Amino acid sequence: MLTIDLDEFMIEIQDGTIKHVGSSTTSVDAKLYDVTEAEARQFGDQIKFAFEDGEGNMIEVALNGPEVQSIVGDLNEME
């Protein structure tokens, strides 16, 4: 299940084209539940994490080394 919370988000749909027409200060929160597949792979100088649920929804996040190490540290503390 994918949930998306769009704060002050406005789009325009014209002739099959979607265009963002709102403020540049818009924020978005996305959450993916019931993940069935997860992977990490090299993405230039970053590490990209990809998560997918059974419905085909996917979220990808690219992190720099310090952020990855912070997550690894958090995981190690939980063991």
mmCIF file of the N, C-alpha and C atoms, coordinates in Angstrom:
data_MODEL
# 
_entry.id   MODEL 
# 
loop_
_atom_site.group_PDB 
_atom_site.id 
_atom_site.type_symbol 
_atom_site.label_atom_id 
_atom_site.label_alt_id 
_atom_site.label_comp_id 
_atom_site.label_asym_id 
_atom_site.label_entity_id 
_atom_site.label_seq_id 
_atom_site.pdbx_PDB_ins_code 
_atom_site.Cartn_x 
_atom_site.Cartn_y 
_atom_site.Cartn_z 
_atom_site.occupancy 
_atom_site.B_iso_or_equiv 
_atom_site.pdbx_formal_charge 
_atom_site.auth_seq_id 
_atom_site.auth_comp_id 
_atom_site.auth_asym_id 
_atom_site.auth_atom_id 
_atom_site.pdbx_PDB_model_num 
ATOM 1   N N  . MET A 1 1  ? 0.846  -1.174 0.000   1.00 0.00 ? 1  MET A N  1 
ATOM 2   C CA . MET A 1 1  ? 0.000  0.000  0.000   1.00 0.00 ? 1  MET A CA 1 
ATOM 3   C C  . MET A 1 1  ? 0.891  1.237  0.000   1.00 0.00 ? 1  MET A C  1 
ATOM 4   N N  . LEU A 1 2  ? 0.581  2.160  -0.872  1.00 0.00 ? 2  LEU A N  1 
ATOM 5   C CA . LEU A 1 2  ? 1.322  3.410  -0.997  1.00 0.00 ? 2  LEU A CA 1 
ATOM 6   C C  . LEU A 1 2  ? 0.421  4.553  -0.582  1.00 0.00 ? 2  LEU A C  1 
ATOM 7   N N  . THR A 1 3  ? 0.911  5.391  0.332   1.00 0.00 ? 3  THR A N  1 
ATOM 8   C CA . THR A 1 3  ? 0.176  6.605  0.687   1.00 0.00 ? 3  THR A CA 1 
ATOM 9   C C  . THR A 1 3  ? 1.035  7.810  0.328   1.00 0.00 ? 3  THR A C  1 
ATOM 10  N N  . ILE A 1 4  ? 0.400  8.845  -0.182  1.00 0.00 ? 4  ILE A N  1 
ATOM 11  C CA . ILE A 1 4  ? 1.100  10.077 -0.554  1.00 0.00 ? 4  ILE A CA 1 
ATOM 12  C C  . ILE A 1 4  ? 0.324  11.244 0.020   1.00 0.00 ? 4  ILE A C  1 
ATOM 13  N N  . ASP A 1 5  ? 1.009  12.101 0.758   1.00 0.00 ? 5  ASP A N  1 
ATOM 14  C CA . ASP A 1 5  ? 0.414  13.309 1.325   1.00 0.00 ? 5  ASP A CA 1 
ATOM 15  C C  . ASP A 1 5  ? 1.054  14.501 0.618   1.00 0.00 ? 5  ASP A C  1 
ATOM 16  N N  . LEU A 1 6  ? 0.274  15.189 -0.209  1.00 0.00 ? 6  LEU A N  1 
ATOM 17  C CA . LEU A 1 6  ? 0.770  16.329 -0.971  1.00 0.00 ? 6  LEU A CA 1 
ATOM 18  C C  . LEU A 1 6  ? 0.309  17.608 -0.291  1.00 0.00 ? 6  LEU A C  1 
ATOM 19  N N  . ASP A 1 7  ? 1.249  18.413 0.157   1.00 0.00 ? 7  ASP A N  1 
ATOM 20  C CA . ASP A 1 7  ? 0.937  19.651 0.853   1.00 0.00 ? 7  ASP A CA 1 
ATOM 21  C C  . ASP A 1 7  ? 0.938  20.805 -0.145  1.00 0.00 ? 7  ASP A C  1 
ATOM 22  N N  . GLU A 1 8  ? -0.208 21.431 -0.317  1.00 0.00 ? 8  GLU A N  1 
ATOM 23  C CA . GLU A 1 8  ? -0.348 22.576 -1.227  1.00 0.00 ? 8  GLU A CA 1 
ATOM 24  C C  . GLU A 1 8  ? 0.176  22.253 -2.620  1.00 0.00 ? 8  GLU A C  1 
ATOM 25  N N  . PHE A 1 9  ? -0.281 21.152 -3.165  1.00 0.00 ? 9  PHE A N  1 
ATOM 26  C CA . PHE A 1 9  ? 0.195  20.674 -4.461  1.00 0.00 ? 9  PHE A CA 1 
ATOM 27  C C  . PHE A 1 9  ? -0.872 20.952 -5.507  1.00 0.00 ? 9  PHE A C  1 
ATOM 28  N N  . MET A 1 10 ? -0.481 21.545 -6.611  1.00 0.00 ? 10 MET A N  1 
ATOM 29  C CA . MET A 1 10 ? -1.437 21.843 -7.662  1.00 0.00 ? 10 MET A CA 1 
ATOM 30  C C  . MET A 1 10 ? -0.847 21.422 -9.005  1.00 0.00 ? 10 MET A C  1 
ATOM 31  N N  . ILE A 1 11 ? -1.642 20.671 -9.776  1.00 0.00 ? 11 ILE A N  1 
ATOM 32  C CA . ILE A 1 11 ? -1.192 20.278 -11.107 1.00 0.00 ? 11 ILE A CA 1 
ATOM 33  C C  . ILE A 1 11 ? -2.214 20.738 -12.133 1.00 0.00 ? 11 ILE A C  1 
ATOM 34  N N  . GLU A 1 12 ? -1.743 20.826 -13.358 1.00 0.00 ? 12 GLU A N  1 
ATOM 35  C CA . GLU A 1 12 ? -2.592 21.163 -14.485 1.00 0.00 ? 12 GLU A CA 1 
ATOM 36  C C  . GLU A 1 12 ? -2.513 20.005 -15.466 1.00 0.00 ? 12 GLU A C  1 
ATOM 37  N N  . ILE A 1 13 ? -3.641 19.532 -15.931 1.00 0.00 ? 13 ILE A N  1 
ATOM 38  C CA . ILE A 1 13 ? -3.670 18.469 -16.926 1.00 0.00 ? 13 ILE A CA 1 
ATOM 39  C C  . ILE A 1 13 ? -4.290 19.058 -18.184 1.00 0.00 ? 13 ILE A C  1 
ATOM 40  N N  . GLN A 1 14 ? -3.508 19.066 -19.270 1.00 0.00 ? 14 GLN A N  1 
ATOM 41  C CA . GLN A 1 14 ? -3.979 19.632 -20.519 1.00 0.00 ? 14 GLN A CA 1 
ATOM 42  C C  . GLN A 1 14 ? -3.439 18.808 -21.673 1.00 0.00 ? 14 GLN A C  1 
ATOM 43  N N  . ASP A 1 15 ? -4.315 18.320 -22.504 1.00 0.00 ? 15 ASP A N  1 
ATOM 44  C CA . ASP A 1 15 ? -3.948 17.512 -23.667 1.00 0.00 ? 15 ASP A CA 1 
ATOM 45  C C  . ASP A 1 15 ? -3.077 16.317 -23.279 1.00 0.00 ? 15 ASP A C  1 
ATOM 46  N N  . GLY A 1 16 ? -3.400 15.675 -22.152 1.00 0.00 ? 16 GLY A N  1 
ATOM 47  C CA . GLY A 1 16 ? -2.670 14.490 -21.719 1.00 0.00 ? 16 GLY A CA 1 
ATOM 48  C C  . GLY A 1 16 ? -1.354 14.781 -21.037 1.00 0.00 ? 16 GLY A C  1 
ATOM 49  N N  . THR A 1 17 ? -1.004 16.051 -20.843 1.00 0.00 ? 17 THR A N  1 
ATOM 50  C CA . THR A 1 17 ? 0.244  16.429 -20.194 1.00 0.00 ? 17 THR A CA 1 
ATOM 51  C C  . THR A 1 17 ? -0.037 16.900 -18.774 1.00 0.00 ? 17 THR A C  1 
ATOM 52  N N  . ILE A 1 18 ? 0.767  16.415 -17.826 1.00 0.00 ? 18 ILE A N  1 
ATOM 53  C CA . ILE A 1 18 ? 0.641  16.835 -16.434 1.00 0.00 ? 18 ILE A CA 1 
ATOM 54  C C  . ILE A 1 18 ? 1.755  17.829 -16.137 1.00 0.00 ? 18 ILE A C  1 
ATOM 55  N N  . LYS A 1 19 ? 1.375  18.990 -15.595 1.00 0.00 ? 19 LYS A N  1 
ATOM 56  C CA . LYS A 1 19 ? 2.344  20.042 -15.309 1.00 0.00 ? 19 LYS A CA 1 
ATOM 57  C C  . LYS A 1 19 ? 2.113  20.563 -13.896 1.00 0.00 ? 19 LYS A C  1 
ATOM 58  N N  . HIS A 1 20 ? 3.183  20.691 -13.124 1.00 0.00 ? 20 HIS A N  1 
ATOM 59  C CA . HIS A 1 20 ? 3.089  21.270 -11.786 1.00 0.00 ? 20 HIS A CA 1 
ATOM 60  C C  . HIS A 1 20 ? 2.952  22.779 -11.934 1.00 0.00 ? 20 HIS A C  1 
ATOM 61  N N  . VAL A 1 21 ? 1.902  23.349 -11.346 1.00 0.00 ? 21 VAL A N  1 
ATOM 62  C CA . VAL A 1 21 ? 1.675  24.786 -11.451 1.00 0.00 ? 21 VAL A CA 1 
ATOM 63  C C  . VAL A 1 21 ? 1.600  25.461 -10.086 1.00 0.00 ? 21 VAL A C  1 
ATOM 64  N N  . GLY A 1 22 ? 1.919  24.733 -9.043  1.00 0.00 ? 22 GLY A N  1 
ATOM 65  C CA . GLY A 1 22 ? 1.841  25.275 -7.692  1.00 0.00 ? 22 GLY A CA 1 
ATOM 66  C C  . GLY A 1 22 ? 3.137  25.915 -7.252  1.00 0.00 ? 22 GLY A C  1 
ATOM 67  N N  . SER A 1 23 ? 3.177  26.224 -5.985  1.00 0.00 ? 23 SER A N  1 
ATOM 68  C CA . SER A 1 23 ? 4.324  26.859 -5.352  1.00 0.00 ? 23 SER A CA 1 
ATOM 69  C C  . SER A 1 23 ? 5.533  25.937 -5.341  1.00 0.00 ? 23 SER A C  1 
ATOM 70  N N  . SER A 1 24 ? 6.716  26.501 -5.381  1.00 0.00 ? 24 SER A N  1 
ATOM 71  C CA . SER A 1 24 ? 7.937  25.693 -5.323  1.00 0.00 ? 24 SER A CA 1 
ATOM 72  C C  . SER A 1 24 ? 8.257  25.248 -3.898  1.00 0.00 ? 24 SER A C  1 
ATOM 73  N N  . THR A 1 25 ? 7.482  25.689 -2.929  1.00 0.00 ? 25 THR A N  1 
ATOM 74  C CA . THR A 1 25 ? 7.712  25.296 -1.535  1.00 0.00 ? 25 THR A CA 1 
ATOM 75  C C  . THR A 1 25 ? 6.856  24.092 -1.142  1.00 0.00 ? 25 THR A C  1 
ATOM 76  N N  . THR A 1 26 ? 6.293  23.412 -2.119  1.00 0.00 ? 26 THR A N  1 
ATOM 77  C CA . THR A 1 26 ? 5.440  22.252 -1.866  1.00 0.00 ? 26 THR A CA 1 
ATOM 78  C C  . THR A 1 26 ? 6.257  21.134 -1.236  1.00 0.00 ? 26 THR A C  1 
ATOM 79  N N  . SER A 1 27 ? 5.646  20.401 -0.305  1.00 0.00 ? 27 SER A N  1 
ATOM 80  C CA . SER A 1 27 ? 6.315  19.250 0.291   1.00 0.00 ? 27 SER A CA 1 
ATOM 81  C C  . SER A 1 27 ? 5.450  18.018 0.102   1.00 0.00 ? 27 SER A C  1 
ATOM 82  N N  . VAL A 1 28 ? 6.103  16.857 0.082   1.00 0.00 ? 28 VAL A N  1 
ATOM 83  C CA . VAL A 1 28 ? 5.402  15.597 -0.131  1.00 0.00 ? 28 VAL A CA 1 
ATOM 84  C C  . VAL A 1 28 ? 5.949  14.558 0.838   1.00 0.00 ? 28 VAL A C  1 
ATOM 85  N N  . ASP A 1 29 ? 5.065  13.779 1.432   1.00 0.00 ? 29 ASP A N  1 
ATOM 86  C CA . ASP A 1 29 ? 5.438  12.616 2.234   1.00 0.00 ? 29 ASP A CA 1 
ATOM 87  C C  . ASP A 1 29 ? 4.894  11.393 1.526   1.00 0.00 ? 29 ASP A C  1 
ATOM 88  N N  . ALA A 1 30 ? 5.745  10.398 1.300   1.00 0.00 ? 30 ALA A N  1 
ATOM 89  C CA . ALA A 1 30 ? 5.301  9.145  0.685   1.00 0.00 ? 30 ALA A CA 1 
ATOM 90  C C  . ALA A 1 30 ? 5.682  8.004  1.620   1.00 0.00 ? 30 ALA A C  1 
ATOM 91  N N  . LYS A 1 31 ? 4.758  7.049  1.778   1.00 0.00 ? 31 LYS A N  1 
ATOM 92  C CA . LYS A 1 31 ? 4.992  5.895  2.641   1.00 0.00 ? 31 LYS A CA 1 
ATOM 93  C C  . LYS A 1 31 ? 4.582  4.646  1.895   1.00 0.00 ? 31 LYS A C  1 
ATOM 94  N N  . LEU A 1 32 ? 5.411  3.625  1.973   1.00 0.00 ? 32 LEU A N  1 
ATOM 95  C CA . LEU A 1 32 ? 5.133  2.352  1.318   1.00 0.00 ? 32 LEU A CA 1 
ATOM 96  C C  . LEU A 1 32 ? 5.068  1.276  2.386   1.00 0.00 ? 32 LEU A C  1 
ATOM 97  N N  . TYR A 1 33 ? 3.956  0.568  2.436   1.00 0.00 ? 33 TYR A N  1 
ATOM 98  C CA . TYR A 1 33 ? 3.740  -0.480 3.426   1.00 0.00 ? 33 TYR A CA 1 
ATOM 99  C C  . TYR A 1 33 ? 3.734  -1.844 2.739   1.00 0.00 ? 33 TYR A C  1 
ATOM 100 N N  . ASP A 1 34 ? 3.889  -2.886 3.525   1.00 0.00 ? 34 ASP A N  1 
ATOM 101 C CA . ASP A 1 34 ? 3.836  -4.268 3.024   1.00 0.00 ? 34 ASP A CA 1 
ATOM 102 C C  . ASP A 1 34 ? 4.841  -4.491 1.898   1.00 0.00 ? 34 ASP A C  1 
ATOM 103 N N  . VAL A 1 35 ? 6.084  -4.073 2.125   1.00 0.00 ? 35 VAL A N  1 
ATOM 104 C CA . VAL A 1 35 ? 7.145  -4.228 1.127   1.00 0.00 ? 35 VAL A CA 1 
ATOM 105 C C  . VAL A 1 35 ? 7.429  -5.709 0.913   1.00 0.00 ? 35 VAL A C  1 
ATOM 106 N N  . THR A 1 36 ? 7.462  -6.113 -0.371  1.00 0.00 ? 36 THR A N  1 
ATOM 107 C CA . THR A 1 36 ? 7.752  -7.504 -0.717  1.00 0.00 ? 36 THR A CA 1 
ATOM 108 C C  . THR A 1 36 ? 9.123  -7.667 -1.355  1.00 0.00 ? 36 THR A C  1 
ATOM 109 N N  . GLU A 1 37 ? 9.679  -6.577 -1.877  1.00 0.00 ? 37 GLU A N  1 
ATOM 110 C CA . GLU A 1 37 ? 11.015 -6.618 -2.477  1.00 0.00 ? 37 GLU A CA 1 
ATOM 111 C C  . GLU A 1 37 ? 11.798 -5.388 -2.048  1.00 0.00 ? 37 GLU A C  1 
ATOM 112 N N  . ALA A 1 38 ? 13.069 -5.580 -1.734  1.00 0.00 ? 38 ALA A N  1 
ATOM 113 C CA . ALA A 1 38 ? 13.945 -4.469 -1.367  1.00 0.00 ? 38 ALA A CA 1 
ATOM 114 C C  . ALA A 1 38 ? 15.343 -4.763 -1.885  1.00 0.00 ? 38 ALA A C  1 
ATOM 115 N N  . GLU A 1 39 ? 16.021 -3.728 -2.386  1.00 0.00 ? 39 GLU A N  1 
ATOM 116 C CA . GLU A 1 39 ? 17.391 -3.903 -2.845  1.00 0.00 ? 39 GLU A CA 1 
ATOM 117 C C  . GLU A 1 39 ? 18.170 -2.606 -2.676  1.00 0.00 ? 39 GLU A C  1 
ATOM 118 N N  . ALA A 1 40 ? 19.481 -2.756 -2.609  1.00 0.00 ? 40 ALA A N  1 
ATOM 119 C CA . ALA A 1 40 ? 20.389 -1.611 -2.565  1.00 0.00 ? 40 ALA A CA 1 
ATOM 120 C C  . ALA A 1 40 ? 21.385 -1.801 -3.704  1.00 0.00 ? 40 ALA A C  1 
ATOM 121 N N  . ARG A 1 41 ? 21.685 -0.709 -4.416  1.00 0.00 ? 41 ARG A N  1 
ATOM 122 C CA . ARG A 1 41 ? 22.637 -0.791 -5.520  1.00 0.00 ? 41 ARG A CA 1 
ATOM 123 C C  . ARG A 1 41 ? 23.388 0.532  -5.669  1.00 0.00 ? 41 ARG A C  1 
ATOM 124 N N  . GLN A 1 42 ? 24.530 0.451  -6.309  1.00 0.00 ? 42 GLN A N  1 
ATOM 125 C CA . GLN A 1 42 ? 25.351 1.641  -6.548  1.00 0.00 ? 42 GLN A CA 1 
ATOM 126 C C  . GLN A 1 42 ? 24.623 2.577  -7.503  1.00 0.00 ? 42 GLN A C  1 
ATOM 127 N N  . PHE A 1 43 ? 24.678 3.875  -7.220  1.00 0.00 ? 43 PHE A N  1 
ATOM 128 C CA . PHE A 1 43 ? 24.042 4.898  -8.048  1.00 0.00 ? 43 PHE A CA 1 
ATOM 129 C C  . PHE A 1 43 ? 24.996 6.083  -8.097  1.00 0.00 ? 43 PHE A C  1 
ATOM 130 N N  . GLY A 1 44 ? 25.981 5.995  -8.972  1.00 0.00 ? 44 GLY A N  1 
ATOM 131 C CA . GLY A 1 44 ? 27.028 7.016  -9.009  1.00 0.00 ? 44 GLY A CA 1 
ATOM 132 C C  . GLY A 1 44 ? 27.812 6.974  -7.713  1.00 0.00 ? 44 GLY A C  1 
ATOM 133 N N  . ASP A 1 45 ? 27.924 8.102  -7.020  1.00 0.00 ? 45 ASP A N  1 
ATOM 134 C CA . ASP A 1 45 ? 28.603 8.177  -5.724  1.00 0.00 ? 45 ASP A CA 1 
ATOM 135 C C  . ASP A 1 45 ? 27.671 7.836  -4.568  1.00 0.00 ? 45 ASP A C  1 
ATOM 136 N N  . GLN A 1 46 ? 26.440 7.501  -4.863  1.00 0.00 ? 46 GLN A N  1 
ATOM 137 C CA . GLN A 1 46 ? 25.446 7.227  -3.833  1.00 0.00 ? 46 GLN A CA 1 
ATOM 138 C C  . GLN A 1 46 ? 25.040 5.758  -3.844  1.00 0.00 ? 46 GLN A C  1 
ATOM 139 N N  . ILE A 1 47 ? 24.247 5.391  -2.863  1.00 0.00 ? 47 ILE A N  1 
ATOM 140 C CA . ILE A 1 47 ? 23.623 4.071  -2.806  1.00 0.00 ? 47 ILE A CA 1 
ATOM 141 C C  . ILE A 1 47 ? 22.128 4.302  -2.974  1.00 0.00 ? 47 ILE A C  1 
ATOM 142 N N  . LYS A 1 48 ? 21.532 3.584  -3.925  1.00 0.00 ? 48 LYS A N  1 
ATOM 143 C CA . LYS A 1 48 ? 20.085 3.702  -4.143  1.00 0.00 ? 48 LYS A CA 1 
ATOM 144 C C  . LYS A 1 48 ? 19.395 2.507  -3.507  1.00 0.00 ? 48 LYS A C  1 
ATOM 145 N N  . PHE A 1 49 ? 18.409 2.791  -2.674  1.00 0.00 ? 49 PHE A N  1 
ATOM 146 C CA . PHE A 1 49 ? 17.562 1.771  -2.067  1.00 0.00 ? 49 PHE A CA 1 
ATOM 147 C C  . PHE A 1 49 ? 16.238 1.774  -2.829  1.00 0.00 ? 49 PHE A C  1 
ATOM 148 N N  . ALA A 1 50 ? 15.767 0.600  -3.234  1.00 0.00 ? 50 ALA A N  1 
ATOM 149 C CA . ALA A 1 50 ? 14.493 0.480  -3.939  1.00 0.00 ? 50 ALA A CA 1 
ATOM 150 C C  . ALA A 1 50 ? 13.607 -0.481 -3.167  1.00 0.00 ? 50 ALA A C  1 
ATOM 151 N N  . PHE A 1 51 ? 12.362 -0.059 -2.944  1.00 0.00 ? 51 PHE A N  1 
ATOM 152 C CA . PHE A 1 51 ? 11.389 -0.853 -2.205  1.00 0.00 ? 51 PHE A CA 1 
ATOM 153 C C  . PHE A 1 51 ? 10.127 -0.972 -3.042  1.00 0.00 ? 51 PHE A C  1 
ATOM 154 N N  . GLU A 1 52 ? 9.566  -2.195 -3.118  1.00 0.00 ? 52 GLU A N  1 
ATOM 155 C CA . GLU A 1 52 ? 8.358  -2.414 -3.904  1.00 0.00 ? 52 GLU A CA 1 
ATOM 156 C C  . GLU A 1 52 ? 7.379  -3.272 -3.112  1.00 0.00 ? 52 GLU A C  1 
ATOM 157 N N  . ASP A 1 53 ? 6.091  -2.957 -3.255  1.00 0.00 ? 53 ASP A N  1 
ATOM 158 C CA . ASP A 1 53 ? 5.074  -3.780 -2.597  1.00 0.00 ? 53 ASP A CA 1 
ATOM 159 C C  . ASP A 1 53 ? 4.469  -4.753 -3.608  1.00 0.00 ? 53 ASP A C  1 
ATOM 160 N N  . GLY A 1 54 ? 3.574  -5.589 -3.156  1.00 0.00 ? 54 GLY A N  1 
ATOM 161 C CA . GLY A 1 54 ? 2.970  -6.599 -4.013  1.00 0.00 ? 54 GLY A CA 1 
ATOM 162 C C  . GLY A 1 54 ? 2.050  -6.037 -5.075  1.00 0.00 ? 54 GLY A C  1 
ATOM 163 N N  . GLU A 1 55 ? 1.708  -4.757 -4.981  1.00 0.00 ? 55 GLU A N  1 
ATOM 164 C CA . GLU A 1 55 ? 0.821  -4.124 -5.953  1.00 0.00 ? 55 GLU A CA 1 
ATOM 165 C C  . GLU A 1 55 ? 1.591  -3.398 -7.054  1.00 0.00 ? 55 GLU A C  1 
ATOM 166 N N  . GLY A 1 56 ? 2.930  -3.462 -7.024  1.00 0.00 ? 56 GLY A N  1 
ATOM 167 C CA . GLY A 1 56 ? 3.740  -2.801 -8.040  1.00 0.00 ? 56 GLY A CA 1 
ATOM 168 C C  . GLY A 1 56 ? 4.114  -1.368 -7.720  1.00 0.00 ? 56 GLY A C  1 
ATOM 169 N N  . ASN A 1 57 ? 3.738  -0.873 -6.538  1.00 0.00 ? 57 ASN A N  1 
ATOM 170 C CA . ASN A 1 57 ? 4.153  0.471  -6.125  1.00 0.00 ? 57 ASN A CA 1 
ATOM 171 C C  . ASN A 1 57 ? 5.614  0.419  -5.715  1.00 0.00 ? 57 ASN A C  1 
ATOM 172 N N  . MET A 1 58 ? 6.377  1.455  -6.081  1.00 0.00 ? 58 MET A N  1 
ATOM 173 C CA . MET A 1 58 ? 7.810  1.460  -5.785  1.00 0.00 ? 58 MET A CA 1 
ATOM 174 C C  . MET A 1 58 ? 8.245  2.826  -5.279  1.00 0.00 ? 58 MET A C  1 
ATOM 175 N N  . ILE A 1 59 ? 9.170  2.797  -4.332  1.00 0.00 ? 59 ILE A N  1 
ATOM 176 C CA . ILE A 1 59 ? 9.828  4.016  -3.861  1.00 0.00 ? 59 ILE A CA 1 
ATOM 177 C C  . ILE A 1 59 ? 11.330 3.772  -3.954  1.00 0.00 ? 59 ILE A C  1 
ATOM 178 N N  . GLU A 1 60 ? 12.054 4.747  -4.511  1.00 0.00 ? 60 GLU A N  1 
ATOM 179 C CA . GLU A 1 60 ? 13.510 4.685  -4.571  1.00 0.00 ? 60 GLU A CA 1 
ATOM 180 C C  . GLU A 1 60 ? 14.084 5.878  -3.818  1.00 0.00 ? 60 GLU A C  1 
ATOM 181 N N  . VAL A 1 61 ? 15.165 5.629  -3.070  1.00 0.00 ? 61 VAL A N  1 
ATOM 182 C CA . VAL A 1 61 ? 15.825 6.675  -2.290  1.00 0.00 ? 61 VAL A CA 1 
ATOM 183 C C  . VAL A 1 61 ? 17.322 6.549  -2.512  1.00 0.00 ? 61 VAL A C  1 
ATOM 184 N N  . ALA A 1 62 ? 17.971 7.628  -2.916  1.00 0.00 ? 62 ALA A N  1 
ATOM 185 C CA . ALA A 1 62 ? 19.418 7.642  -3.108  1.00 0.00 ? 62 ALA A CA 1 
ATOM 186 C C  . ALA A 1 62 ? 20.057 8.395  -1.943  1.00 0.00 ? 62 ALA A C  1 
ATOM 187 N N  . LEU A 1 63 ? 21.015 7.742  -1.272  1.00 0.00 ? 63 LEU A N  1 
ATOM 188 C CA . LEU A 1 63 ? 21.661 8.318  -0.097  1.00 0.00 ? 63 LEU A CA 1 
ATOM 189 C C  . LEU A 1 63 ? 23.164 8.421  -0.300  1.00 0.00 ? 63 LEU A C  1 
ATOM 190 N N  . ASN A 1 64 ? 23.772 9.395  0.363   1.00 0.00 ? 64 ASN A N  1 
ATOM 191 C CA . ASN A 1 64 ? 25.222 9.524  0.386   1.00 0.00 ? 64 ASN A CA 1 
ATOM 192 C C  . ASN A 1 64 ? 25.795 8.626  1.472   1.00 0.00 ? 64 ASN A C  1 
ATOM 193 N N  . GLY A 1 65 ? 27.087 8.419  1.454   1.00 0.00 ? 65 GLY A N  1 
ATOM 194 C CA . GLY A 1 65 ? 27.771 7.532  2.391   1.00 0.00 ? 65 GLY A CA 1 
ATOM 195 C C  . GLY A 1 65 ? 27.449 7.761  3.856   1.00 0.00 ? 65 GLY A C  1 
ATOM 196 N N  . PRO A 1 66 ? 27.506 8.992  4.359   1.00 0.00 ? 66 PRO A N  1 
ATOM 197 C CA . PRO A 1 66 ? 27.223 9.214  5.784   1.00 0.00 ? 66 PRO A CA 1 
ATOM 198 C C  . PRO A 1 66 ? 25.803 8.798  6.190   1.00 0.00 ? 66 PRO A C  1 
ATOM 199 N N  . GLU A 1 67 ? 24.833 9.047  5.320   1.00 0.00 ? 67 GLU A N  1 
ATOM 200 C CA . GLU A 1 67 ? 23.457 8.657  5.630   1.00 0.00 ? 67 GLU A CA 1 
ATOM 201 C C  . GLU A 1 67 ? 23.318 7.140  5.649   1.00 0.00 ? 67 GLU A C  1 
ATOM 202 N N  . VAL A 1 68 ? 23.995 6.465  4.717   1.00 0.00 ? 68 VAL A N  1 
ATOM 203 C CA . VAL A 1 68 ? 23.963 5.000  4.674   1.00 0.00 ? 68 VAL A CA 1 
ATOM 204 C C  . VAL A 1 68 ? 24.598 4.433  5.941   1.00 0.00 ? 68 VAL A C  1 
ATOM 205 N N  . GLN A 1 69 ? 25.735 4.980  6.350   1.00 0.00 ? 69 GLN A N  1 
ATOM 206 C CA . GLN A 1 69 ? 26.420 4.508  7.547   1.00 0.00 ? 69 GLN A CA 1 
ATOM 207 C C  . GLN A 1 69 ? 25.565 4.733  8.794   1.00 0.00 ? 69 GLN A C  1 
ATOM 208 N N  . SER A 1 70 ? 24.828 5.835  8.820   1.00 0.00 ? 70 SER A N  1 
ATOM 209 C CA . SER A 1 70 ? 23.939 6.100  9.942   1.00 0.00 ? 70 SER A CA 1 
ATOM 210 C C  . SER A 1 70 ? 22.844 5.037  10.033  1.00 0.00 ? 70 SER A C  1 
ATOM 211 N N  . ILE A 1 71 ? 22.276 4.658  8.890   1.00 0.00 ? 71 ILE A N  1 
ATOM 212 C CA . ILE A 1 71 ? 21.240 3.619  8.870   1.00 0.00 ? 71 ILE A CA 1 
ATOM 213 C C  . ILE A 1 71 ? 21.823 2.270  9.273   1.00 0.00 ? 71 ILE A C  1 
ATOM 214 N N  . VAL A 1 72 ? 23.006 1.942  8.769   1.00 0.00 ? 72 VAL A N  1 
ATOM 215 C CA . VAL A 1 72 ? 23.665 0.691  9.145   1.00 0.00 ? 72 VAL A CA 1 
ATOM 216 C C  . VAL A 1 72 ? 23.895 0.652  10.645  1.00 0.00 ? 72 VAL A C  1 
ATOM 217 N N  . GLY A 1 73 ? 24.331 1.775  11.216  1.00 0.00 ? 73 GLY A N  1 
ATOM 218 C CA . GLY A 1 73 ? 24.535 1.854  12.660  1.00 0.00 ? 73 GLY A CA 1 
ATOM 219 C C  . GLY A 1 73 ? 23.233 1.623  13.431  1.00 0.00 ? 73 GLY A C  1 
ATOM 220 N N  . ASP A 1 74 ? 22.153 2.240  12.935  1.00 0.00 ? 74 ASP A N  1 
ATOM 221 C CA . ASP A 1 74 ? 20.840 2.047  13.573  1.00 0.00 ? 74 ASP A CA 1 
ATOM 222 C C  . ASP A 1 74 ? 20.429 0.580  13.535  1.00 0.00 ? 74 ASP A C  1 
ATOM 223 N N  . LEU A 1 75 ? 20.651 -0.078 12.397  1.00 0.00 ? 75 LEU A N  1 
ATOM 224 C CA . LEU A 1 75 ? 20.294 -1.491 12.253  1.00 0.00 ? 75 LEU A CA 1 
ATOM 225 C C  . LEU A 1 75 ? 21.115 -2.366 13.192  1.00 0.00 ? 75 LEU A C  1 
ATOM 226 N N  . ASN A 1 76 ? 22.403 -2.069 13.292  1.00 0.00 ? 76 ASN A N  1 
ATOM 227 C CA . ASN A 1 76 ? 23.265 -2.845 14.174  1.00 0.00 ? 76 ASN A CA 1 
ATOM 228 C C  . ASN A 1 76 ? 22.842 -2.717 15.636  1.00 0.00 ? 76 ASN A C  1 
ATOM 229 N N  . GLU A 1 77 ? 22.376 -1.540 16.025  1.00 0.00 ? 77 GLU A N  1 
ATOM 230 C CA . GLU A 1 77 ? 21.915 -1.337 17.406  1.00 0.00 ? 77 GLU A CA 1 
ATOM 231 C C  . GLU A 1 77 ? 20.642 -2.120 17.697  1.00 0.00 ? 77 GLU A C  1 
ATOM 232 N N  . MET A 1 78 ? 19.835 -2.388 16.672  1.00 0.00 ? 78 MET A N  1 
ATOM 233 C CA . MET A 1 78 ? 18.575 -3.121 16.873  1.00 0.00 ? 78 MET A CA 1 
ATOM 234 C C  . MET A 1 78 ? 18.759 -4.626 17.000  1.00 0.00 ? 78 MET A C  1 
ATOM 235 N N  . GLU A 1 79 ? 19.913 -5.138 16.604  1.00 0.00 ? 79 GLU A N  1 
ATOM 236 C CA . GLU A 1 79 ? 20.135 -6.587 16.646  1.00 0.00 ? 79 GLU A CA 1 
ATOM 237 C C  . GLU A 1 79 ? 20.294 -7.109 18.038  1.00 0.00 ? 79 GLU A C  1 
# 
